[in-house]
Amino acid sequence: MSKDPFEVQVQHFAALKFKYQATKYEDSSPSSLLYLILRKADLEFEITKFEWNWLQEHELLETRKAIEQEPQRKKEEPKKLDAKFSQLKSKFKVTRGVPMSSALYPILWKLESENQLTNLEVKYLQQVHGLTETVAIVEDMARFAALKAKYQATEYPNCSLDSPLYQILKQLDARQILSDVEANWLFNNQLVDTLEIFWQQKAVREAEFAQLKDKYKASEYPETSVSNPLYQILKKLKWDLQLSESELNWLEEHQLSETLSIVLEIEQTRHFAELKVKYKANQSEDVSRSSHLYKVLKKIDADNHLGEQDINFLKKRKLTETITLALDKFAATLKSKIQSGEPLSEADIDWLQKNGREDVITFAEKTRFAALKSKYEVSDYKDKTPSSRLYAILQKLDKGERLEPTDVGWLEENKIEASQPSYSYYGWQEERRYQGQRLFSGKIFTAYHKIEALFYEQEYKNTGNKWNLPNASSHWRKADEPKSALKVTENLDFDKIKENKLKSALLTTRGGAFRDIHKLDDAEKCALKAIEYQPQSHHPYTLMGAICFERGEFLEGERWFNEAIKRGASPRDQDAEMKRVVKNAKDEKRREVVEYLLKKDPQRYAWAKAYRKRQGGEDAQRKNS
């Protein structure tokens, strides 16, 4: 039924008089001029001078002022509304821009005022705007309201999620202990019913604490407060959770030895169960911590090998999968040991052989062979099988054992050389080949001569036979250790040595060692003295020739070499010494020797061209740098 038009106008006039502060004006008839003026003001029509004067005459000054301020108020209102919505957007985690016409704004307003939304409104926030953080806040607010109802705190007006009450109620719901501060907060805010629930929970926990102390042999501990660390420790035991190291230390510090014993029993029982699952032994009904099965499984887990007795124990219980896992695990442990460079022990090898794991032994041999080839710089040797003669030779060298003559012959026959020849022994290699000999070189060569040198030193100590000393000295020189060569020939009393041949040999090898370290004056003294003792031996003459060449005294050197040839030296001996001279010489001195030799006989000394080329490269490099 429609309302009377006149009555509608009367009500409208009354609303406008209230809005524009004209309620004191008694005339309420819609035909009043005031109704017209107020309708025009509300519609933002211009008020005429006559109408302003009329308001003045009827002492409607407050109305006049309200009309004058209305445009300004209308301008400021949207700004206030926008500021309010900005606050709401920030509070409810709305980061994107949304037009004022969006339904989002009334939803946020409702959430702010009523602290809850319908499922449809929540769905709108999630699906239309993707406001997951806002939805999370809505859910938190709903949870807060539910907790207030559950714990009889609905009279508390603050619904902010930052309120201390929300955190307190969550703790109550999780059966967590409240602090004294939190309990006092409830009391001070007159939430007596909520506080009562807390006290009930506390009483239940204290009763549980007493029961747990009795169950886990901790009754002598006097503390009854559930805030004590012991309560949480005993609850973890109840829930079959593993204790941390700090918790175990706490029990030990408070001398709760019986509780610790129970903990150990629980841990071992749990560990036993875990090992049974891990190593496929679940079919065994044995759960005793003292059982042999537990000991066997712990051995497997610690990467220890199982003895024959342990394996027979598992076989009797038909734990074949456990045996397989144990064998595979220990074999893998040994493989890892091999890969780290650690050699297998005899016990390891024996275990592998007994358990049919020759594959691991083969792997160990191949790995060891590869490591030795790398160590002695012969990785390019193609044969990788442990049955290779080279593997046996390298093992001997690595143990410091002497090679048999057949081993040396095999190395020379197969020309075993370093994968990347170094310049330090390049001269020796060329020297030996020039003499028509096949040769092994590099670190194998050095190791061989070092072992020989040590052997002859020991032979001298055992027998006193001084002929072992020049042999030791010679091998030390070939092992690139001239200082060791000098050491074995020092402090000798030549007056007590009867054989001039031995004296000459000792002085010649000693002179050669002095030459190796570029002490040419000392080398010359030894050579001349050796000539005195045995004038017919060509060795000291050859040494003198080499010394002169290293000094750059080429004609004098040729004279000494000719004397050596007269006494039986081979021209190849001279060539070998020339190569050693060139190898040992430095920069300008080397250039002089090389140019002399190539000028003298370019065909015979064609090998010197390589040194000339090398010297040219080094000079160019120095110039560029």
DASULSUL-V546569 format. One record per residue. N is the residue number from 1. PHI is phi in whole degrees, 0 to 359 (* if undefined). OMEGA is omega in whole degrees, -180 to 180 (none if undefined). BURIAL is I if it has 16 or more other C-alpha atoms within 10 Angstrom, else O. Layout:
BEGIN
<<N | PHI | OMEGA | BURIAL> <N | PHI | OMEGA | BURIAL>>
END
This chain:
BEGIN
<<1 | * | -176 | O> <2 | 283 | 180 | O> <3 | 282 | 176 | O> <4 | 292 | -179 | O> <5 | 304 | -179 | O> <6 | 297 | -179 | O> <7 | 295 | 178 | O> <8 | 297 | 180 | O> <9 | 293 | 178 | I> <10 | 299 | -179 | I> <11 | 294 | 179 | O> <12 | 295 | 179 | O> <13 | 300 | -179 | I> <14 | 297 | 180 | I> <15 | 294 | 180 | O> <16 | 291 | 178 | I> <17 | 299 | 179 | I> <18 | 291 | -177 | O> <19 | 296 | -175 | O> <20 | 256 | 172 | I> <21 | 58 | 180 | I> <22 | 237 | -177 | I> <23 | 293 | 179 | I> <24 | 288 | 180 | O> <25 | 287 | -168 | O> <26 | 284 | -176 | O> <27 | 294 | -179 | O> <28 | 248 | -179 | I> <29 | 282 | 179 | O> <30 | 298 | 179 | I> <31 | 277 | -180 | O> <32 | 291 | 178 | O> <33 | 299 | -180 | O> <34 | 299 | 180 | I> <35 | 300 | 179 | I> <36 | 298 | -178 | O> <37 | 299 | -177 | I> <38 | 291 | 177 | I> <39 | 295 | 178 | I> <40 | 298 | -180 | O> <41 | 298 | -177 | I> <42 | 290 | 178 | O> <43 | 269 | 178 | O> <44 | 65 | 172 | O> <45 | 279 | -179 | O> <46 | 287 | 177 | O> <47 | 272 | -177 | O> <48 | 282 | 179 | O> <49 | 299 | 179 | O> <50 | 302 | -178 | O> <51 | 290 | 176 | I> <52 | 300 | -179 | O> <53 | 295 | 179 | O> <54 | 299 | 178 | O> <55 | 299 | 180 | I> <56 | 293 | -177 | O> <57 | 297 | -177 | O> <58 | 266 | 175 | O> <59 | 55 | 176 | O> <60 | 263 | -175 | I> <61 | 290 | 179 | O> <62 | 294 | 177 | O> <63 | 294 | 179 | I> <64 | 301 | -179 | I> <65 | 295 | 180 | O> <66 | 296 | 179 | I> <67 | 295 | -179 | I> <68 | 296 | -176 | O> <69 | 274 | -175 | O> <70 | 302 | 180 | O> <71 | 300 | 180 | O> <72 | 294 | 180 | O> <73 | 297 | -179 | O> <74 | 292 | 177 | O> <75 | 287 | -176 | O> <76 | 280 | -175 | O> <77 | 300 | 178 | O> <78 | 299 | 179 | O> <79 | 295 | 179 | O> <80 | 296 | -180 | O> <81 | 295 | 180 | O> <82 | 296 | 178 | O> <83 | 297 | 179 | O> <84 | 298 | -180 | O> <85 | 292 | 176 | I> <86 | 298 | 177 | O> <87 | 298 | -179 | O> <88 | 294 | 179 | I> <89 | 298 | 178 | I> <90 | 295 | -177 | O> <91 | 296 | -175 | O> <92 | 255 | 170 | I> <93 | 61 | 174 | I> <94 | 260 | -173 | I> <95 | 262 | -177 | O> <96 | 268 | 178 | O> <97 | 284 | -179 | O> <98 | 225 | 179 | O> <99 | 294 | -177 | O> <100 | 300 | -178 | O> <101 | 282 | -177 | O> <102 | 293 | 177 | O> <103 | 289 | -179 | O> <104 | 298 | -174 | I> <105 | 294 | 177 | I> <106 | 296 | 178 | O> <107 | 293 | 178 | I> <108 | 295 | 179 | I> <109 | 297 | 179 | O> <110 | 295 | 180 | O> <111 | 299 | -180 | I> <112 | 292 | -174 | I> <113 | 273 | -175 | O> <114 | 253 | 177 | O> <115 | 62 | 177 | I> <116 | 199 | 178 | I> <117 | 227 | 175 | I> <118 | 282 | 178 | O> <119 | 299 | 179 | O> <120 | 296 | 180 | O> <121 | 291 | 177 | I> <122 | 295 | 178 | I> <123 | 299 | 178 | O> <124 | 299 | 180 | I> <125 | 298 | -175 | I> <126 | 284 | -171 | I> <127 | 276 | -176 | O> <128 | 279 | -174 | O> <129 | 250 | 179 | O> <130 | 61 | -176 | O> <131 | 270 | -177 | I> <132 | 295 | 180 | O> <133 | 293 | 178 | O> <134 | 297 | 179 | I> <135 | 298 | 178 | I> <136 | 298 | 178 | O> <137 | 295 | 179 | O> <138 | 301 | -180 | I> <139 | 295 | 177 | O> <140 | 296 | 179 | O> <141 | 295 | 178 | I> <142 | 294 | 179 | I> <143 | 295 | 179 | I> <144 | 300 | -180 | I> <145 | 297 | 180 | I> <146 | 294 | 179 | O> <147 | 293 | 178 | I> <148 | 298 | 179 | I> <149 | 291 | -177 | O> <150 | 294 | -176 | O> <151 | 252 | 169 | I> <152 | 56 | 180 | I> <153 | 234 | -175 | I> <154 | 291 | -180 | I> <155 | 287 | 179 | O> <156 | 283 | -169 | O> <157 | 285 | -173 | O> <158 | 289 | 180 | O> <159 | 253 | -179 | I> <160 | 294 | 179 | O> <161 | 292 | 177 | O> <162 | 278 | -178 | O> <163 | 295 | 176 | O> <164 | 304 | -178 | O> <165 | 299 | -178 | I> <166 | 299 | 179 | I> <167 | 296 | 180 | O> <168 | 297 | -179 | I> <169 | 294 | 177 | I> <170 | 296 | 178 | O> <171 | 295 | 177 | O> <172 | 299 | -177 | I> <173 | 292 | 179 | O> <174 | 269 | -179 | O> <175 | 58 | 177 | O> <176 | 269 | -176 | I> <177 | 279 | 175 | I> <178 | 275 | 175 | I> <179 | 282 | 177 | O> <180 | 299 | 180 | O> <181 | 298 | -179 | O> <182 | 293 | 178 | I> <183 | 296 | 178 | I> <184 | 295 | 179 | O> <185 | 297 | 178 | I> <186 | 300 | -179 | I> <187 | 295 | -178 | O> <188 | 294 | 179 | O> <189 | 262 | 173 | O> <190 | 59 | 176 | O> <191 | 265 | -173 | I> <192 | 293 | -179 | O> <193 | 296 | 178 | O> <194 | 297 | 180 | I> <195 | 298 | 180 | I> <196 | 296 | 178 | O> <197 | 299 | 178 | O> <198 | 300 | -179 | I> <199 | 296 | 178 | O> <200 | 296 | 178 | O> <201 | 299 | -179 | I> <202 | 297 | 179 | I> <203 | 297 | 178 | O> <204 | 297 | -179 | O> <205 | 295 | -179 | I> <206 | 295 | 176 | I> <207 | 294 | 178 | O> <208 | 295 | 179 | I> <209 | 301 | -180 | I> <210 | 298 | 179 | I> <211 | 295 | -179 | O> <212 | 293 | 178 | I> <213 | 298 | 179 | I> <214 | 292 | -177 | O> <215 | 294 | -174 | O> <216 | 254 | 171 | I> <217 | 57 | 178 | I> <218 | 235 | -175 | I> <219 | 295 | -179 | I> <220 | 288 | 178 | O> <221 | 286 | -169 | O> <222 | 286 | -173 | O> <223 | 294 | -179 | O> <224 | 245 | -178 | I> <225 | 292 | -179 | O> <226 | 287 | 175 | I> <227 | 278 | 179 | O> <228 | 288 | -179 | O> <229 | 304 | -177 | O> <230 | 299 | -179 | I> <231 | 299 | -180 | I> <232 | 294 | 179 | O> <233 | 297 | -179 | I> <234 | 292 | 177 | I> <235 | 296 | 178 | O> <236 | 297 | 176 | O> <237 | 296 | 179 | I> <238 | 299 | -178 | O> <239 | 275 | 179 | O> <240 | 63 | 177 | O> <241 | 259 | -178 | O> <242 | 283 | 179 | O> <243 | 280 | 177 | O> <244 | 281 | 180 | O> <245 | 297 | 180 | O> <246 | 295 | 179 | O> <247 | 290 | 176 | O> <248 | 296 | 178 | I> <249 | 297 | 180 | O> <250 | 298 | 179 | O> <251 | 298 | -180 | I> <252 | 293 | 180 | O> <253 | 298 | -179 | O> <254 | 264 | 172 | O> <255 | 56 | 177 | O> <256 | 266 | -172 | I> <257 | 294 | 180 | O> <258 | 293 | 177 | O> <259 | 297 | 179 | I> <260 | 298 | 178 | I> <261 | 297 | 178 | O> <262 | 296 | 179 | O> <263 | 300 | 180 | I> <264 | 300 | 179 | O> <265 | 297 | 180 | O> <266 | 297 | -178 | I> <267 | 297 | -180 | I> <268 | 293 | 177 | I> <269 | 298 | 178 | I> <270 | 297 | -179 | I> <271 | 298 | 178 | I> <272 | 301 | -180 | I> <273 | 298 | 179 | I> <274 | 295 | 180 | O> <275 | 294 | 178 | I> <276 | 297 | 177 | I> <277 | 292 | -176 | O> <278 | 298 | -175 | O> <279 | 248 | 170 | I> <280 | 55 | 180 | I> <281 | 244 | -176 | I> <282 | 294 | -178 | O> <283 | 291 | 177 | O> <284 | 283 | -180 | O> <285 | 273 | -178 | O> <286 | 291 | 179 | I> <287 | 237 | -177 | O> <288 | 288 | -180 | O> <289 | 291 | -179 | I> <290 | 268 | -177 | O> <291 | 289 | 179 | O> <292 | 292 | 179 | O> <293 | 300 | 179 | I> <294 | 299 | 180 | I> <295 | 297 | 180 | O> <296 | 295 | -180 | I> <297 | 297 | 177 | I> <298 | 294 | 176 | O> <299 | 300 | -179 | O> <300 | 299 | -176 | I> <301 | 293 | -180 | I> <302 | 271 | 179 | O> <303 | 64 | 174 | I> <304 | 267 | -179 | O> <305 | 282 | 179 | I> <306 | 271 | 176 | I> <307 | 282 | -178 | O> <308 | 300 | 180 | O> <309 | 297 | 180 | O> <310 | 295 | -180 | I> <311 | 295 | 177 | I> <312 | 297 | 177 | O> <313 | 301 | -180 | I> <314 | 290 | 180 | I> <315 | 297 | -180 | O> <316 | 300 | -180 | O> <317 | 265 | 176 | O> <318 | 57 | 179 | O> <319 | 266 | -175 | I> <320 | 293 | 179 | O> <321 | 296 | 178 | O> <322 | 297 | 179 | I> <323 | 299 | -180 | I> <324 | 300 | 179 | O> <325 | 298 | -179 | O> <326 | 295 | -180 | I> <327 | 295 | 180 | I> <328 | 296 | -178 | O> <329 | 294 | -179 | I> <330 | 290 | 176 | I> <331 | 298 | 178 | I> <332 | 295 | 177 | O> <333 | 297 | 179 | O> <334 | 293 | 177 | I> <335 | 297 | 178 | I> <336 | 297 | 177 | O> <337 | 298 | 179 | O> <338 | 297 | -178 | I> <339 | 296 | 179 | O> <340 | 280 | 178 | O> <341 | 94 | -179 | O> <342 | 273 | -179 | O> <343 | 287 | 176 | O> <344 | 284 | 175 | I> <345 | 279 | 177 | O> <346 | 298 | 178 | O> <347 | 295 | 178 | O> <348 | 297 | -178 | I> <349 | 296 | 178 | I> <350 | 300 | 179 | O> <351 | 297 | -179 | I> <352 | 298 | -180 | I> <353 | 294 | -179 | O> <354 | 294 | -176 | O> <355 | 256 | 173 | O> <356 | 66 | 179 | O> <357 | 249 | 177 | I> <358 | 298 | 179 | O> <359 | 298 | 179 | O> <360 | 288 | 177 | I> <361 | 298 | 178 | I> <362 | 299 | 178 | O> <363 | 300 | 180 | O> <364 | 297 | -179 | I> <365 | 295 | 179 | I> <366 | 295 | 180 | I> <367 | 296 | 179 | I> <368 | 295 | 179 | I> <369 | 299 | 180 | I> <370 | 298 | -180 | I> <371 | 295 | 179 | O> <372 | 292 | 178 | I> <373 | 298 | 177 | I> <374 | 294 | -178 | O> <375 | 298 | -177 | O> <376 | 262 | 171 | I> <377 | 57 | 175 | I> <378 | 232 | -177 | I> <379 | 297 | -179 | I> <380 | 283 | 179 | O> <381 | 296 | -167 | O> <382 | 289 | -176 | O> <383 | 292 | -178 | O> <384 | 254 | -175 | I> <385 | 282 | 180 | O> <386 | 299 | 179 | I> <387 | 282 | -179 | O> <388 | 298 | 177 | O> <389 | 298 | -179 | O> <390 | 297 | -179 | I> <391 | 299 | 180 | I> <392 | 297 | 180 | O> <393 | 293 | -179 | I> <394 | 296 | 177 | I> <395 | 297 | 178 | O> <396 | 299 | -179 | O> <397 | 300 | -177 | I> <398 | 291 | 177 | I> <399 | 272 | -178 | O> <400 | 79 | -180 | I> <401 | 269 | 179 | I> <402 | 290 | 175 | I> <403 | 275 | 173 | I> <404 | 285 | 176 | O> <405 | 306 | 179 | O> <406 | 292 | 177 | O> <407 | 294 | 179 | O> <408 | 297 | 178 | I> <409 | 299 | 180 | O> <410 | 297 | 179 | I> <411 | 299 | -180 | I> <412 | 290 | -180 | I> <413 | 295 | -178 | O> <414 | 268 | 176 | O> <415 | 52 | -179 | O> <416 | 289 | -177 | I> <417 | 234 | 178 | I> <418 | 296 | 179 | I> <419 | 298 | 179 | O> <420 | 229 | -175 | O> <421 | 304 | 179 | O> <422 | 263 | -175 | O> <423 | 293 | -174 | O> <424 | 297 | -180 | O> <425 | 243 | -177 | I> <426 | 299 | 180 | O> <427 | 299 | 178 | I> <428 | 298 | -178 | I> <429 | 300 | -179 | I> <430 | 295 | -179 | I> <431 | 300 | -176 | I> <432 | 292 | -179 | I> <433 | 293 | -179 | O> <434 | 298 | -180 | O> <435 | 280 | 176 | O> <436 | 84 | -180 | O> <437 | 257 | 169 | O> <438 | 278 | -172 | I> <439 | 209 | 169 | I> <440 | 262 | -172 | I> <441 | 215 | 175 | I> <442 | 76 | -175 | I> <443 | 292 | 176 | I> <444 | 297 | 179 | I> <445 | 302 | -179 | I> <446 | 297 | -179 | I> <447 | 297 | 180 | I> <448 | 302 | -177 | I> <449 | 290 | 177 | I> <450 | 294 | 178 | I> <451 | 298 | 178 | I> <452 | 297 | 180 | I> <453 | 299 | 179 | I> <454 | 295 | 179 | I> <455 | 298 | -178 | I> <456 | 291 | 174 | I> <457 | 299 | -179 | I> <458 | 293 | 178 | O> <459 | 299 | 178 | I> <460 | 297 | 180 | I> <461 | 296 | -177 | O> <462 | 283 | -171 | O> <463 | 249 | -176 | O> <464 | 79 | 180 | O> <465 | 287 | -175 | O> <466 | 286 | 175 | I> <467 | 294 | 176 | I> <468 | 289 | -176 | I> <469 | 290 | 177 | I> <470 | 296 | 176 | I> <471 | 296 | 179 | I> <472 | 299 | -179 | I> <473 | 298 | 180 | I> <474 | 299 | 180 | I> <475 | 292 | 177 | I> <476 | 298 | 179 | I> <477 | 297 | 180 | I> <478 | 290 | 177 | I> <479 | 272 | 179 | I> <480 | 61 | 176 | I> <481 | 231 | -176 | I> <482 | 297 | 180 | I> <483 | 294 | 175 | I> <484 | 293 | 177 | I> <485 | 296 | 178 | I> <486 | 292 | -176 | I> <487 | 297 | -177 | O> <488 | 285 | -178 | I> <489 | 249 | 180 | I> <490 | 270 | 178 | O> <491 | 57 | 177 | O> <492 | 269 | 177 | O> <493 | 266 | -174 | O> <494 | 293 | 179 | O> <495 | 293 | -179 | O> <496 | 268 | 178 | O> <497 | 266 | -173 | O> <498 | 277 | -174 | O> <499 | 280 | 177 | O> <500 | 294 | 179 | I> <501 | 298 | 178 | I> <502 | 294 | 178 | I> <503 | 301 | -179 | I> <504 | 298 | 180 | I> <505 | 297 | 180 | I> <506 | 296 | -178 | I> <507 | 290 | 180 | I> <508 | 294 | -179 | I> <509 | 291 | 177 | I> <510 | 293 | 177 | I> <511 | 297 | 177 | I> <512 | 298 | 179 | I> <513 | 293 | 176 | I> <514 | 297 | 178 | I> <515 | 296 | -180 | I> <516 | 300 | -179 | I> <517 | 259 | 173 | O> <518 | 67 | 171 | O> <519 | 261 | -170 | O> <520 | 288 | 179 | I> <521 | 295 | 178 | O> <522 | 294 | 178 | O> <523 | 297 | -179 | I> <524 | 296 | 179 | I> <525 | 302 | 179 | O> <526 | 296 | -178 | I> <527 | 295 | -179 | I> <528 | 295 | 178 | I> <529 | 294 | 179 | I> <530 | 296 | 178 | I> <531 | 296 | 178 | I> <532 | 300 | -177 | O> <533 | 286 | -178 | I> <534 | 214 | -175 | I> <535 | 298 | -175 | I> <536 | 269 | 178 | I> <537 | 277 | -177 | I> <538 | 281 | -173 | I> <539 | 298 | 180 | I> <540 | 293 | 177 | I> <541 | 294 | 177 | I> <542 | 299 | 178 | I> <543 | 300 | 180 | I> <544 | 297 | 178 | I> <545 | 300 | -180 | I> <546 | 294 | 179 | I> <547 | 300 | 180 | I> <548 | 298 | 179 | I> <549 | 296 | 179 | I> <550 | 292 | 176 | I> <551 | 277 | -177 | O> <552 | 89 | 180 | I> <553 | 267 | -169 | O> <554 | 292 | -178 | I> <555 | 294 | 178 | O> <556 | 295 | 178 | I> <557 | 296 | 178 | I> <558 | 300 | -179 | I> <559 | 298 | -179 | O> <560 | 294 | 179 | I> <561 | 295 | 179 | I> <562 | 296 | 177 | I> <563 | 297 | 179 | I> <564 | 295 | 180 | I> <565 | 295 | 177 | I> <566 | 301 | -176 | O> <567 | 260 | 172 | O> <568 | 109 | 179 | O> <569 | 289 | 177 | I> <570 | 268 | 174 | I> <571 | 305 | 179 | O> <572 | 293 | 175 | O> <573 | 298 | 179 | I> <574 | 296 | -180 | I> <575 | 297 | 179 | I> <576 | 298 | 179 | I> <577 | 294 | 177 | I> <578 | 299 | 179 | I> <579 | 294 | 177 | I> <580 | 295 | 179 | I> <581 | 300 | -179 | I> <582 | 296 | -179 | I> <583 | 299 | -175 | I> <584 | 278 | -175 | I> <585 | 290 | -179 | I> <586 | 246 | 169 | O> <587 | 39 | -173 | O> <588 | 297 | 180 | O> <589 | 297 | 179 | I> <590 | 296 | -179 | I> <591 | 299 | -179 | I> <592 | 297 | -179 | I> <593 | 296 | -179 | I> <594 | 300 | -178 | I> <595 | 295 | 179 | O> <596 | 296 | -177 | O> <597 | 295 | -179 | I> <598 | 292 | 178 | I> <599 | 288 | -178 | O> <600 | 290 | -177 | O> <601 | 204 | -176 | O> <602 | 298 | 180 | O> <603 | 281 | -179 | O> <604 | 295 | -176 | O> <605 | 253 | -179 | I> <606 | 302 | 179 | O> <607 | 301 | -177 | I> <608 | 290 | 180 | I> <609 | 298 | 179 | O> <610 | 297 | 178 | O> <611 | 291 | 178 | I> <612 | 298 | 179 | I> <613 | 295 | 179 | O> <614 | 297 | -179 | O> <615 | 297 | 179 | I> <616 | 296 | 178 | O> <617 | 296 | 179 | O> <618 | 294 | 179 | O> <619 | 297 | -180 | O> <620 | 295 | 179 | O> <621 | 296 | 178 | O> <622 | 296 | -179 | O> <623 | 295 | -180 | O> <624 | 292 | -179 | O> <625 | 282 | none | O>>
END
